[in-house]
């Protein structure tokens, strides 16, 4: 495709920005990448780049990590990644995206309602287990773990630096597992790695602007932006599914 480098670069620009700022933009990234790599191969281009940004992000945000939340998330995230890898080649993408979009809108509404009527839903002993499994599962299938992870972490009432540090460590661990599954399925290969290399300059530009942007927002602005990204992602699932 003559313009494939442009679509790859745009996807990588958003990837770098998302990883170093608010997150939750996975369903903006994937459609862009699929213009250059139609089908699941797009994940084979994106995930190695995610790991690169994850590694740099954990070096940047290495303080105030909520290790107790990670310890509850990651084991069940591994289960979700394994299940997602098994069904990746057989899932009905349109139905899945519709169900997931409805679920995310419902969780978003619940999150807003909890601002006014707090309940220990996202902080009980099972919340991290369910969130971890869902993030692993939908992260493999639809690159959509960001909104779910954002909702769960927002409700842990962490400070801004702890929120982003915990998020990047969680996603680095899950993306390592995803990469193993994608290699096993043959979706990471010489062609997809070449696509990843094309997007590297845009990736670093996006990381720079994401870092500068994140440093200037307040915790309340962070919550609004994350919820806005979640809403756009869910709307994309429901109303802009590809054929």
Secondary structure, DSSP 8 states (H G I E B T S, - for coil): -TTHHHHHHHHHHHHHHHHTTT---HHHHHHHHHTTSTTTHHHHHHHHHHHHHHHHHHHHS-SS--HHHHHHHHHHHHHHHHHHHHHTTT--HHHHHHHHHHHHHHHHHHHHHHHHS--TTTTSTTHHHHHHHHHHHHHHHHS-HHHHHHHHHHTTT--HHHHHHHHHHHHHHHHHHHHHHHHHHT-SSHHHHHHHHHTHHHHHHHHHHHHHHHTT--HHHHHHHHHHHHHHHHHHHHH----
